[in-house]
């Protein structure tokens, strides 16, 4: 019997958004570049916001931006850089 291990990626980063530091949690169920990252953060009224990012044309982009606050969509490039940096360190 052959066992196959799939490495999960999970990390947290502080990012300055909307004039304050916010803690963003990044999760990916496998260690491959393709697939979705799930990202979550808590807003100022303690509500959890969860969204997904996927790789498009070598850039990690947010899926369904219309339903998210502007302070999240404005930070999309920062999220891409953080995810890219994490893959380089693995």
N, CA, C and O of each residue as an XYZ file, in Angstrom:
360
protein
N       0.843     -1.168      0.000
C       0.000      0.000      0.000
C       0.896      1.242      0.000
O       1.822      1.358      0.803
N       0.604      2.148     -0.903
C       1.387      3.371     -1.012
C       0.645      4.525     -0.335
O      -0.532      4.767     -0.602
N       1.352      5.223      0.537
C       0.771      6.393      1.191
C       1.187      7.643      0.438
O       2.344      7.793      0.045
N       0.239      8.527      0.246
C       0.536      9.784     -0.437
C       0.195     10.927      0.511
O      -0.921     11.016      1.022
N       1.167     11.792      0.736
C       0.973     12.929      1.613
C       0.780     14.189      0.782
O       1.508     14.442     -0.178
N      -0.211     14.963      1.170
C      -0.468     16.234      0.514
C      -0.196     17.331      1.533
O      -0.823     17.380      2.591
N       0.735     18.200      1.205
C       1.107     19.275      2.112
C       0.093     20.412      2.024
O      -0.178     20.938      0.945
N      -0.457     20.777      3.169
C      -1.346     21.932      3.238
C      -0.515     23.180      3.498
O       0.525     23.124      4.155
N      -0.984     24.291      2.981
C      -0.331     25.570      3.234
C      -1.288     26.400      4.079
O      -2.452     26.581      3.725
N      -0.787     26.894      5.190
C      -1.595     27.737      6.071
C      -0.665     28.715      6.771
O       0.326     28.318      7.383
N      -0.995     30.004      6.674
C      -0.173     31.022      7.326
C      -1.010     32.271      7.588
O      -2.076     32.454      7.000
N      -0.518     33.115      8.467
C      -1.193     34.352      8.855
C      -0.240     35.513      8.655
O       0.949     35.402      8.955
N      -0.752     36.625      8.151
C       0.051     37.835      7.969
C      -0.753     39.048      8.423
O      -1.975     39.092      8.277
N      -0.046     40.028      8.973
C      -0.646     41.312      9.309
C      -0.441     42.252      8.128
O       0.676     42.416      7.638
N      -1.527     42.863      7.678
C      -1.480     43.771      6.541
C      -2.210     45.050      6.936
O      -3.280     45.004      7.542
N      -1.628     46.180      6.589
C      -2.283     47.450      6.891
C      -3.341     47.724      5.829
O      -3.031     47.905      4.652
N      -4.590     47.751      6.266
C      -5.735     48.021      5.397
C      -6.668     48.975      6.110
O      -6.844     48.887      7.325
N      -7.254     49.867      5.377
C      -8.253     50.779      5.943
C      -7.704     51.533      7.152
O      -8.436     51.820      8.099
N      -6.394     51.854      7.111
C      -5.774     52.643      8.163
C      -5.386     51.893      9.420
O      -4.971     52.510     10.402
N      -5.511     50.569      9.412
C      -5.126     49.793     10.602
C      -4.602     48.421     10.197
O      -4.863     47.947      9.091
N      -3.860     47.788     11.106
C      -3.352     46.444     10.852
C      -4.468     45.429     11.015
O      -5.216     45.460     11.993
N      -4.572     44.541     10.058
C      -5.582     43.486     10.112
C      -4.875     42.153      9.912
O      -3.909     42.052      9.156
N      -5.371     41.140     10.601
C      -4.797     39.798     10.515
C      -5.529     39.001      9.445
O      -6.732     38.761      9.550
N      -4.795     38.593      8.417
C      -5.347     37.794      7.331
C      -4.815     36.375      7.448
O      -3.611     36.164      7.599
N      -5.726     35.396      7.377
C      -5.381     33.979      7.438
C      -5.521     33.392      6.040
O      -6.573     33.510      5.411
N      -4.458     32.762      5.557
C      -4.422     32.174      4.220
C      -4.391     30.654      4.366
O      -3.634     30.124      5.180
N      -5.220     29.943      3.573
C      -5.252     28.485      3.595
C      -5.349     27.936      2.180
O      -6.075     28.457      1.334
N      -4.594     26.866      1.953
C      -4.645     26.173      0.670
C      -4.524     24.685      0.952
O      -3.604     24.264      1.653
N      -5.442     23.877      0.417
C      -5.442     22.448      0.748
C      -4.342     21.624      0.089
O      -4.252     20.424      0.346
N      -3.505     22.223     -0.749
C      -2.364     21.498     -1.307
C      -1.239     22.478     -1.585
O      -1.450     23.691     -1.594
N      -0.066     21.960     -1.806
C       1.100     22.803     -1.990
C       1.379     23.198     -3.425
O       2.469     23.682     -3.730
N       0.411     23.000     -4.319
C       0.613     23.320     -5.732
C       0.226     24.763     -6.022
O      -0.600     25.348     -5.321
N       0.827     25.327     -7.053
C       0.523     26.704     -7.445
C      -0.916     26.853     -7.929
O      -1.532     27.897     -7.715
N      -1.466     25.815     -8.583
C      -2.836     25.923     -9.083
C      -3.827     25.629     -7.950
O      -3.480     25.031     -6.931
N      -5.050     26.062     -8.160
C      -6.078     25.871     -7.142
C      -6.378     27.163     -6.409
O      -5.831     28.217     -6.731
N      -7.242     27.070     -5.429
C      -7.703     28.245     -4.706
C      -7.032     28.419     -3.354
O      -6.721     27.446     -2.667
N      -6.815     29.669     -2.986
C      -6.455     30.041     -1.622
C      -7.731     30.569     -0.984
O      -8.459     31.340     -1.609
N      -8.011     30.169      0.245
C      -9.091     30.750      1.022
C      -8.452     31.739      1.985
O      -7.483     31.413      2.670
N      -8.995     32.941      2.034
C      -8.459     33.995      2.887
C      -9.587     34.475      3.792
O     -10.719     34.653      3.341
N      -9.275     34.687      5.077
C     -10.293     35.251      5.957
C      -9.703     36.335      6.838
O      -8.513     36.334      7.155
N     -10.576     37.267      7.226
C     -10.200     38.421      8.037
C     -11.437     38.856      8.821
O     -12.567     38.570      8.425
N     -11.214     39.536      9.916
C     -12.330     40.069     10.699
C     -12.389     41.576     10.465
O     -11.370     42.263     10.538
N     -13.604     42.092     10.180
C     -13.745     43.534      9.937
C     -13.903     44.294     11.259
O     -13.818     43.700     12.333
N     -14.130     45.597     11.176
C     -14.205     46.458     12.358
C     -15.374     46.116     13.275
O     -15.324     46.409     14.469
N     -16.428     45.500     12.735
C     -17.573     45.125     13.569
C     -17.533     43.652     13.971
O     -18.563     43.071     14.313
N     -16.343     43.048     13.928
C     -16.088     41.666     14.364
C     -16.810     40.615     13.516
O     -17.110     39.526     14.008
N     -17.086     40.926     12.268
C     -17.665     39.952     11.348
C     -16.548     39.360     10.505
O     -15.688     40.077      9.994
N     -16.575     38.033     10.367
C     -15.545     37.360      9.577
C     -15.890     37.460      8.096
O     -17.014     37.172      7.685
N     -14.918     37.869      7.314
C     -15.062     37.956      5.862
C     -14.168     36.876      5.260
O     -12.973     36.812      5.548
N     -14.756     36.036      4.427
C     -14.015     34.940      3.791
C     -14.120     35.118      2.276
O     -15.204     35.348      1.738
N     -12.982     35.009      1.603
C     -12.976     35.103      0.146
C     -11.908     34.182     -0.414
O     -11.040     33.697      0.312
N     -11.986     33.946     -1.727
C     -11.041     33.055     -2.401
C     -10.199     33.829     -3.396
O     -10.619     34.843     -3.952
N      -8.992     33.315     -3.601
C      -8.080     33.862     -4.602
C      -7.616     32.717     -5.487
O      -7.451     31.588     -5.025
N      -7.405     33.021     -6.774
C      -6.884     32.018     -7.698
C      -5.832     32.632     -8.599
O      -5.781     33.849     -8.773
N      -4.996     31.787     -9.167
C      -3.923     32.229    -10.053
C      -4.484     32.459    -11.452
O      -5.022     31.543    -12.075
N      -4.352     33.700    -11.942
C      -4.742     34.075    -13.313
C      -3.588     34.826    -13.943
O      -3.182     35.877    -13.448
N      -3.055     34.292    -15.035
C      -1.949     34.942    -15.750
C      -0.784     35.264    -14.818
O      -0.238     36.367    -14.858
N      -0.409     34.306    -13.985
C       0.717     34.393    -13.050
C       0.512     35.406    -11.923
O       1.477     35.809    -11.274
N      -0.721     35.818    -11.687
C      -1.034     36.746    -10.596
C      -2.194     36.181     -9.789
O      -3.202     35.757    -10.353
N      -2.047     36.175     -8.464
C      -3.138     35.748     -7.591
C      -4.177     36.860     -7.525
O      -3.869     37.985     -7.129
N      -5.414     36.539     -7.915
C      -6.481     37.535     -7.947
C      -7.670     37.078     -7.114
O      -7.890     35.881     -6.926
N      -8.435     38.050     -6.617
C      -9.614     37.770     -5.809
C     -10.761     37.362     -6.726
O     -10.987     37.971     -7.772
N     -11.479     36.324     -6.314
C     -12.678     35.885     -7.023
C     -13.870     36.608     -6.399
O     -13.953     36.707     -5.174
N     -14.775     37.104     -7.202
C     -16.011     37.759     -6.744
C     -15.725     38.995     -5.891
O     -16.085     39.045     -4.715
N     -15.086     39.973     -6.486
C     -14.720     41.217     -5.792
C     -15.932     42.060     -5.409
O     -15.862     42.837     -4.456
N     -17.031     41.923     -6.129
C     -18.199     42.775     -5.911
C     -18.779     42.642     -4.507
O     -19.356     43.598     -3.987
N     -18.639     41.498     -3.898
C     -19.246     41.268     -2.579
C     -18.322     41.656     -1.425
O     -18.682     41.476     -0.261
N     -17.131     42.187     -1.732
C     -16.149     42.489     -0.686
C     -16.020     43.990     -0.441
O     -16.260     44.796     -1.340
N     -15.638     44.359      0.788
C     -15.378     45.780      1.067
C     -14.189     46.284      0.242
O     -13.305     45.512     -0.130
N     -14.185     47.554     -0.029
C     -13.139     48.162     -0.870
C     -11.753     48.015     -0.255
O     -10.773     47.875     -0.986
N     -11.646     48.044      1.087
C     -10.328     47.941      1.715
C      -9.691     46.577      1.472
O      -8.471     46.443      1.572
N     -10.487     45.574      1.159
C      -9.928     44.260      0.803
C      -9.483     44.261     -0.658
O      -8.366     43.851     -0.970
N     -10.353     44.720     -1.545
C     -10.000     44.691     -2.971
C      -8.815     45.592     -3.288
O      -8.051     45.306     -4.210
N      -8.651     46.677     -2.536
C      -7.496     47.560     -2.745
C      -6.182     46.890     -2.340
O      -5.112     47.325     -2.767
N      -6.251     45.854     -1.533
C      -5.052     45.162     -1.050
C      -4.720     43.914     -1.859
O      -3.868     43.122     -1.454
N      -5.382     43.732     -2.993
C      -5.192     42.521     -3.788
C      -3.728     42.297     -4.181
O      -3.244     41.168     -4.116
N      -3.032     43.334     -4.580
C      -1.624     43.190     -4.957
C      -0.773     42.750     -3.769
O       0.143     41.943     -3.926
N      -1.068     43.274     -2.591
C      -0.334     42.862     -1.380
C      -0.567     41.381     -1.100
O       0.363     40.673     -0.715
N      -1.801     40.902     -1.291
C      -2.097     39.478     -1.085
C      -1.300     38.633     -2.069
O      -0.733     37.606     -1.697
N      -1.258     39.069     -3.331
C      -0.482     38.340     -4.340
C       0.984     38.226     -3.910
O       1.572     37.146     -3.974
N       1.561     39.328     -3.480
C       2.972     39.335     -3.093
C       3.221     38.417     -1.892
O       4.237     37.724     -1.846
N       2.314     38.409     -0.936
C       2.462     37.563      0.249
C       2.378     36.086     -0.132
O       3.182     35.280      0.337
N       1.412     35.725     -0.979
C       1.273     34.331     -1.407
C       2.487     33.909     -2.221
O       3.014     32.815     -2.019
N       2.933     34.751     -3.126
C       4.102     34.449     -3.957
C       5.343     34.245     -3.076
O       6.124     33.319     -3.298
N       5.512     35.101     -2.094
C       6.630     34.979     -1.155
C       6.577     33.671     -0.366
O       7.608     33.044     -0.122
N       5.379     33.268      0.026
C       5.212     32.025      0.777
C       5.616     30.814     -0.083
O       6.280     29.904      0.413
N       5.223     30.796     -1.359
C       5.600     29.704     -2.236
C       7.107     29.646     -2.448
O       7.667     28.559     -2.590
N       7.765     30.786     -2.471
C       9.214     30.809     -2.648
C       9.937     30.245     -1.439
O      11.026     29.686     -1.573
N       9.346     30.384     -0.260
C       9.997     29.904      0.959
C       9.737     28.425      1.241
O      10.380     27.836      2.110
N       8.799     27.828      0.510
C       8.467     26.410      0.747
C       9.406     25.500      0.028
O       9.272     24.280      0.117
